[in-house]
Amino acid sequence: MEQRTTRLTVLIDPRKKELFEQLCAREDQTPSQVVRRLIRSYIEQRLGRPWQPGEPIDALLALESPAADGASGASGNAPRALPKTR
């Protein structure tokens, strides 16, 4: 698990934020937990494999999955559904 944190500010529509917060609450998750899970999923999708926090960023970017560069068409960039956690 990551040890340090940093802040990420995201500007979104107020209604979308409210809905997001309510959906998170229904799953007993904080919005931060869900966003961290989404970010990790995105990273792993782009890398094409599981990611470990201690891996050097430069090496990871050099090894990025070829399918993640958009060469496979629009479907290669479609977001995947995240599993429900409880």
Rosetta blueprint (number, residue, H / E / L):
1 M L
2 E L
3 Q L
4 R L
5 T L
6 T L
7 R L
8 L L
9 T L
10 V L
11 L L
12 I L
13 D L
14 P H
15 R H
16 K H
17 K H
18 E H
19 L H
20 F H
21 E H
22 Q H
23 L H
24 C H
25 A H
26 R H
27 E L
28 D L
29 Q L
30 T L
31 P H
32 S H
33 Q H
34 V H
35 V H
36 R H
37 R H
38 L H
39 I H
40 R H
41 S H
42 Y H
43 I H
44 E H
45 Q H
46 R H
47 L H
48 G L
49 R L
50 P L
51 W L
52 Q L
53 P L
54 G L
55 E L
56 P L
57 I H
58 D H
59 A H
60 L H
61 L H
62 A H
63 L L
64 E L
65 S L
66 P H
67 A H
68 A H
69 D H
70 G L
71 A L
72 S L
73 G L
74 A H
75 S H
76 G H
77 N H
78 A L
79 P L
80 R L
81 A L
82 L L
83 P L
84 K L
85 T L
86 R L
